[in-house]
Amino acid sequence: MELPSAQKEFVEILHQIKDPATLHGFLSWIKENWFSGDSNLNIGSHETAVLVNGVEAEELLENIAIDLRQLLPMEAQLSNETIVFPKIGKNADCHPATTVNVDGFLYDDRLVDALCDEGKLPKSYCTSCGSRDTKPLTFISHSASRENLAHAFRNLLPDLAGKHLLDIGSRFGAVLFGAFAYSQASRITGVEINAELAALSLSMVHKYNMQSRVEVYTGDIRQFAHLVSSADVVVMHNVFEFFSPLDVQRDLWQVLRQLIKRGALMLTSPSLEQALSPLNTNIQLEQWVEHLTHPSNTASMDDDDEDSVPEMDLVHLYRVL
């Protein structure tokens, strides 16, 4: 393709993007993925190495994951945590005896395969003890994977310079670290109800010198209305379903419906539609948010088998109306 044709097609793409936030995100994606810091074009590479305190973003997150794996049990759940297994909804098939938390931030696919090969992580369970009648275990993750974090901040969210990002249910800080590594958000806040997890995330914040932009609060998110109402981006990854009974979940969502400001972005997994469907909150989603992301053509989000859905399609971006 000759230069004039390439320029014409590029401009046509820009004109087809009507939403300002989408256009801004697209141009930010081009800048972040195709240009290095000195504005030289990165030919042959679709991703620019983002440097954080002199360290590439991917290396920073890998180093944090290595540290955390030494400090947490393999299932990344603390003994003082109460896990509430859903009785209704899409995850109602998760049973304590056959469900394993394999944290996506701590363990990527390569590590999971290695652990399975070494026999340290089982893949299946026996339905009749002593027989060959086995079924695969259900793997869940209470944290976003490093791959999904890179995707969210590189491709989904617009430039966050000068913005306040809030992660509700921040656990040991995966989203906070991702936001620090991949965005220029001026204020990155985590709220975690478990004091031990909050302290663990703070220890990583200080070890890796992130305290200039990252802060962590301990408590129920309903205690921090000022943080919710001031946030420009609200992140919620598997935030309530496995940790709160239905009546508490219902109240939490109703409070958030009132507090999150108009124009704010919400990044959620699973979708708001899935999270709210079993709760009878009376929240009318079409009156609250605009769904900005759509699944790829490779799988349907209505598919009951989430293994067939690309992982990145399980992350949803909304704008509050």
DRENFIZA-906327 format. One line per 3 residues: number of its first residue (from 1); their letters; for each residue z, y, x of C-alpha. Coordinates in nm, 4 decimals. Layout:
// residues N
NUM> a> Z Y X ~ ...
END
This chain:
// residues 321
1> mel> 0.0000 0.0000 0.0000 ~ -0.0934 0.3449 0.1302 ~ 0.1637 0.6264 0.1494
4> psa> 0.0316 0.8295 -0.1504 ~ 0.0420 0.5193 -0.3742 ~ 0.3925 0.4340 -0.2600
7> qke> 0.5093 0.7902 -0.3247 ~ 0.3522 0.7913 -0.6704 ~ 0.5146 0.4619 -0.7719
10> fve> 0.8530 0.5765 -0.6421 ~ 0.8384 0.8989 -0.8435 ~ 0.7328 0.7027 -1.1534
13> ilh> 1.0389 0.4813 -1.1159 ~ 1.2621 0.7894 -1.0964 ~ 1.1049 0.9350 -1.4106
16> qik> 1.1710 0.6107 -1.5988 ~ 1.5457 0.6381 -1.5333 ~ 1.6703 0.8675 -1.8088
19> dpa> 2.0453 0.8278 -1.7558 ~ 2.1800 1.0680 -1.4857 ~ 2.4526 0.8255 -1.3715
22> tlh> 2.2003 0.5443 -1.3340 ~ 1.9642 0.7712 -1.1395 ~ 2.2480 0.8835 -0.9144
25> gfl> 2.3526 0.5231 -0.8567 ~ 1.9944 0.4208 -0.7749 ~ 1.9505 0.6999 -0.5201
28> swi> 2.2925 0.6222 -0.3685 ~ 2.1897 0.2580 -0.3390 ~ 1.8731 0.3616 -0.1505
31> ken> 2.0734 0.5839 0.0810 ~ 2.3428 0.3231 0.1509 ~ 2.1133 0.0222 0.1895
34> wfs> 1.8080 0.1678 0.3648 ~ 1.9367 0.4454 0.5874 ~ 2.1789 0.4387 0.8787
37> gds> 2.4278 0.7145 0.9500 ~ 2.1771 0.9137 1.1558 ~ 1.9287 0.9103 0.8639
40> nln> 1.6932 0.6693 1.0428 ~ 1.5221 0.4225 0.8135 ~ 1.6511 0.0665 0.8373
43> igs> 1.3259 -0.1299 0.8455 ~ 1.3785 -0.5056 0.8218 ~ 1.7285 -0.4826 0.6785
46> het> 1.8179 -0.4350 0.3135 ~ 2.1796 -0.3493 0.3910 ~ 2.3248 -0.0843 0.6166
49> avl> 2.6374 -0.1785 0.8081 ~ 2.9077 0.0437 0.6577 ~ 3.1634 0.1453 0.9203
52> vng> 3.5284 0.1933 0.8232 ~ 3.7596 0.3192 1.0969 ~ 3.4986 0.1958 1.3443
55> vea> 3.4780 -0.1523 1.1914 ~ 3.2037 -0.2847 0.9663 ~ 3.3136 -0.3104 0.6027
58> eel> 3.2464 -0.6842 0.5819 ~ 3.4474 -0.7442 0.9002 ~ 3.7359 -0.5335 0.7698
61> len> 3.7564 -0.7333 0.4472 ~ 3.7243 -1.0623 0.6357 ~ 4.0111 -0.9635 0.8660
64> iai> 4.2294 -0.8730 0.5676 ~ 4.1437 -1.2041 0.3993 ~ 4.2407 -1.3934 0.7163
67> dlr> 4.5766 -1.2140 0.7261 ~ 4.6441 -1.2778 0.3580 ~ 4.5596 -1.6480 0.3834
70> qll> 4.8436 -1.6755 0.6345 ~ 5.0857 -1.5058 0.3966 ~ 4.9974 -1.6679 0.0643
73> pme> 4.9956 -2.0276 -0.0598 ~ 4.6487 -2.1783 -0.0898 ~ 4.6368 -2.1157 -0.4648
76> aql> 4.7281 -1.7471 -0.4017 ~ 4.9904 -1.7550 -0.6762 ~ 5.3549 -1.6726 -0.6124
79> sne> 5.6454 -1.8834 -0.7332 ~ 5.7779 -1.5897 -0.9363 ~ 5.4529 -1.5467 -1.1296
82> tiv> 5.4232 -1.6778 -1.4830 ~ 5.0710 -1.7947 -1.5627 ~ 4.9842 -1.7954 -1.9341
85> fpk> 4.7014 -2.0372 -2.0042 ~ 4.4847 -1.9142 -2.2935 ~ 4.5051 -2.1060 -2.6216
88> igk> 4.2016 -1.9362 -2.7746 ~ 3.8872 -1.7739 -2.6448 ~ 3.6362 -1.8777 -2.3814
91> nad> 3.9021 -1.9949 -2.1337 ~ 4.0970 -2.2059 -2.3817 ~ 3.9744 -2.5169 -2.1984
94> chp> 4.1797 -2.4199 -1.8920 ~ 4.4745 -2.6604 -1.8696 ~ 4.7564 -2.6341 -1.6113
97> att> 4.6962 -2.9898 -1.4928 ~ 4.3218 -2.9492 -1.4393 ~ 4.2811 -2.5822 -1.3447
100> vnv> 4.3032 -2.4578 -0.9864 ~ 4.3130 -2.0949 -0.8759 ~ 4.0764 -2.0589 -0.5805
103> dgf> 4.0957 -1.6916 -0.4953 ~ 3.7474 -1.5466 -0.4567 ~ 3.8541 -1.2769 -0.2108
106> lyd> 4.0394 -1.5138 0.0195 ~ 3.8050 -1.8107 0.0021 ~ 3.4276 -1.7703 -0.0026
109> drl> 3.1968 -2.0584 -0.0929 ~ 3.1726 -2.1686 0.2697 ~ 3.5493 -2.2005 0.3024
112> vda> 3.5832 -2.3746 -0.0338 ~ 3.3251 -2.6340 0.0673 ~ 3.5020 -2.6882 0.3989
115> lcd> 3.8394 -2.7337 0.2295 ~ 3.6897 -2.9815 -0.0159 ~ 3.5245 -3.1750 0.2665
118> egk> 3.8564 -3.1891 0.4534 ~ 4.0350 -3.3147 0.1423 ~ 4.2604 -3.0084 0.1286
121> lpk> 4.1123 -2.8938 -0.2008 ~ 4.0279 -3.1498 -0.4701 ~ 3.7077 -3.1149 -0.6689
124> syc> 3.7864 -3.3545 -0.9528 ~ 4.0682 -3.5280 -1.1365 ~ 4.1079 -3.8770 -1.2760
127> tsc> 4.1116 -3.9000 -1.6543 ~ 4.2605 -4.2485 -1.6385 ~ 4.4809 -4.3031 -1.3364
130> gsr> 4.3418 -4.5685 -1.1050 ~ 3.9927 -4.5685 -1.2563 ~ 3.6644 -4.4099 -1.1482
133> dtk> 3.6544 -4.2027 -1.4648 ~ 3.6742 -3.8533 -1.3121 ~ 3.5904 -3.5020 -1.4233
136> plt> 3.5536 -3.1827 -1.2177 ~ 3.8527 -2.9519 -1.1931 ~ 3.8212 -2.6009 -1.3374
139> fis> 3.8217 -2.3376 -1.0624 ~ 3.9301 -1.9848 -1.1557 ~ 3.9921 -1.6730 -0.9487
142> hsa> 4.2286 -1.3873 -1.0257 ~ 4.0582 -1.1663 -0.7642 ~ 3.7054 -1.0382 -0.7174
145> sre> 3.5101 -1.2042 -0.4382 ~ 3.4041 -0.9999 -0.1370 ~ 3.0416 -1.0522 -0.2388
148> nla> 3.1092 -0.9133 -0.5858 ~ 3.2978 -0.6165 -0.4432 ~ 3.0035 -0.5278 -0.2205
151> haf> 2.7685 -0.5607 -0.5180 ~ 2.9865 -0.3464 -0.7447 ~ 3.0292 -0.0596 -0.4998
154> rnl> 2.6802 -0.0722 -0.3473 ~ 2.4694 -0.1381 -0.6568 ~ 2.6597 -0.0734 -0.9798
157> lpd> 2.8826 0.2289 -0.9279 ~ 2.7546 0.5792 -0.8455 ~ 2.8743 0.7835 -0.5492
160> lag> 3.2540 0.8083 -0.5867 ~ 3.3136 1.0941 -0.3429 ~ 3.5977 1.3064 -0.4783
163> khl> 3.6710 1.0554 -0.7562 ~ 3.9870 0.8682 -0.8572 ~ 3.9545 0.4896 -0.8882
166> ldi> 4.2286 0.2900 -1.0620 ~ 4.2625 -0.0877 -1.0357 ~ 4.4821 -0.2301 -1.3120
169> gsr> 4.6536 -0.5521 -1.2098 ~ 4.5678 -0.5038 -0.8433 ~ 4.7520 -0.8169 -0.7210
172> fga> 4.7352 -0.8204 -0.3390 ~ 4.4747 -0.5421 -0.3313 ~ 4.1249 -0.6952 -0.3161
175> vlf> 3.9601 -0.4203 -0.5230 ~ 4.1550 -0.1501 -0.3382 ~ 4.0315 -0.2778 -0.0036
178> gaf> 3.6765 -0.3055 -0.1359 ~ 3.6859 0.0502 -0.2698 ~ 3.8138 0.1779 0.0647
181> ays> 3.5461 -0.0137 0.2565 ~ 3.2444 0.0563 0.0373 ~ 3.3108 0.3902 -0.1335
184> qas> 3.4145 0.7453 -0.0593 ~ 3.6583 0.7637 -0.3517 ~ 3.9171 1.0221 -0.2526
187> rit> 4.1999 0.8486 -0.4389 ~ 4.2254 0.4701 -0.4809 ~ 4.5199 0.3539 -0.6904
190> gve> 4.6478 0.0074 -0.7661 ~ 4.9055 -0.0790 -1.0304 ~ 5.0572 -0.4261 -1.0001
193> ina> 5.3437 -0.5583 -1.2125 ~ 5.4569 -0.8129 -0.9518 ~ 5.6649 -0.6339 -0.6876
196> ela> 5.6036 -0.8978 -0.4200 ~ 5.2257 -0.8775 -0.4578 ~ 5.2386 -0.4974 -0.4595
199> als> 5.4418 -0.5000 -0.1376 ~ 5.1948 -0.7415 0.0199 ~ 4.9011 -0.5146 -0.0611
202> lsm> 5.0882 -0.2141 0.0786 ~ 5.1503 -0.3994 0.4036 ~ 4.7734 -0.4457 0.4409
205> vhk> 4.7131 -0.0801 0.3496 ~ 4.9377 0.0304 0.6357 ~ 4.8207 -0.2316 0.8854
208> ynm> 4.4590 -0.1270 0.8410 ~ 4.5315 0.2466 0.8145 ~ 4.4146 0.2958 0.4559
211> qsr> 4.7092 0.5027 0.3337 ~ 4.5147 0.8302 0.3435 ~ 4.3252 0.7201 0.0300
214> vev> 4.4987 0.4078 -0.1050 ~ 4.8255 0.3961 -0.2996 ~ 5.0010 0.1152 -0.4864
217> ytg> 5.2470 0.1402 -0.7754 ~ 5.4664 -0.1380 -0.9111 ~ 5.5167 -0.1842 -1.2839
220> dir> 5.3568 -0.2248 -1.6249 ~ 5.0430 -0.0129 -1.6577 ~ 5.1878 0.1345 -1.9789
223> qfa> 5.4431 0.3126 -1.7584 ~ 5.1675 0.5015 -1.5771 ~ 4.9816 0.6922 -1.8458
226> hlv> 4.9106 0.9778 -1.6046 ~ 4.7273 0.7455 -1.3679 ~ 4.5152 0.5946 -1.6446
229> ssa> 4.4226 0.9286 -1.7982 ~ 4.3258 1.0821 -1.4626 ~ 4.1072 0.7947 -1.3421
232> dvv> 3.7313 0.8437 -1.3117 ~ 3.6784 0.4691 -1.2634 ~ 3.9013 0.1969 -1.4096
235> vmh> 3.8666 -0.1553 -1.2691 ~ 4.0017 -0.4629 -1.4491 ~ 3.9309 -0.8071 -1.3055
238> nvf> 4.0729 -1.0977 -1.5109 ~ 4.3574 -0.8618 -1.5717 ~ 4.5609 -0.9738 -1.8750
241> eff> 4.4395 -1.3056 -2.0146 ~ 4.6260 -1.5378 -1.7761 ~ 4.9349 -1.3201 -1.7411
244> spl> 5.0351 -1.1924 -2.0861 ~ 5.0815 -1.3430 -2.4329 ~ 4.8362 -1.2345 -2.7013
247> dvq> 5.0594 -0.9723 -2.8640 ~ 5.1191 -0.8017 -2.5289 ~ 4.7476 -0.8145 -2.4453
250> rdl> 4.6700 -0.6557 -2.7798 ~ 4.9096 -0.3687 -2.7157 ~ 4.7846 -0.3171 -2.3602
253> wqv> 4.4255 -0.2783 -2.4734 ~ 4.5203 -0.0441 -2.7557 ~ 4.7092 0.1761 -2.5095
256> lrq> 4.4145 0.1801 -2.2697 ~ 4.1832 0.2679 -2.5579 ~ 4.3850 0.5842 -2.6110
259> lik> 4.4387 0.6784 -2.2456 ~ 4.1110 0.6251 -2.0602 ~ 3.9268 0.9560 -2.0654
262> rga> 3.5795 1.0226 -2.1973 ~ 3.3126 0.9915 -1.9317 ~ 3.5174 0.7524 -1.7207
265> lml> 3.3540 0.4343 -1.5969 ~ 3.5068 0.0932 -1.6606 ~ 3.4238 -0.2015 -1.4359
268> tsp> 3.5432 -0.5270 -1.5910 ~ 3.5236 -0.9025 -1.5515 ~ 3.4945 -1.0664 -1.7944
271> sle> 3.3108 -0.8342 -2.0323 ~ 3.5083 -0.6216 -2.2776 ~ 3.3409 -0.8172 -2.5557
274> qal> 3.4850 -1.1447 -2.4241 ~ 3.8259 -1.0003 -2.3364 ~ 3.8813 -0.8421 -2.6779
277> spl> 3.7223 -1.1031 -2.9050 ~ 4.0332 -1.3216 -2.9583 ~ 4.2818 -1.0342 -2.9873
280> ntn> 4.2158 -0.8567 -3.3203 ~ 4.2744 -0.5144 -3.1658 ~ 4.0628 -0.3271 -3.4219
283> iql> 3.8909 -0.1580 -3.1279 ~ 3.5296 -0.0838 -3.2151 ~ 3.3539 -0.1229 -2.8822
286> eqw> 3.0382 0.0547 -2.9928 ~ 3.2505 0.3625 -3.0668 ~ 3.4469 0.3391 -2.7408
289> veh> 3.2024 0.2508 -2.4637 ~ 2.8382 0.2281 -2.3639 ~ 2.7461 -0.0921 -2.1818
292> lth> 2.5560 0.0166 -1.8697 ~ 2.4840 -0.3199 -1.7080 ~ 2.2818 -0.6083 -1.8376
295> psn> 2.2594 -0.9682 -1.7155 ~ 1.9668 -1.0806 -1.5052 ~ 1.6855 -1.2834 -1.6512
298> tas> 1.8026 -1.5978 -1.4707 ~ 2.0768 -1.6821 -1.7198 ~ 2.2115 -1.5909 -2.0608
301> mdd> 2.5564 -1.4395 -2.0938 ~ 2.5936 -1.6394 -2.4145 ~ 2.5731 -1.9598 -2.2137
304> dde> 2.8952 -2.1557 -2.2529 ~ 2.8603 -2.2856 -1.8981 ~ 2.9532 -1.9933 -1.6738
307> dsv> 2.8505 -2.1950 -1.3687 ~ 2.4903 -2.1321 -1.4763 ~ 2.5433 -1.7541 -1.4807
310> pem> 2.4974 -1.5646 -1.1528 ~ 2.8410 -1.4495 -1.0335 ~ 2.7313 -1.0872 -1.0165
313> dlv> 2.6328 -1.0954 -1.3841 ~ 2.9978 -1.1583 -1.4722 ~ 3.0825 -0.8001 -1.3644
316> hly> 3.0221 -0.5384 -1.6347 ~ 3.0017 -0.1600 -1.6134 ~ 3.0743 0.0681 -1.9102
319> rvl> 3.0968 0.4416 -1.9722 ~ 3.3630 0.5681 -2.2114 ~ 3.2122 0.7716 -2.4951
END
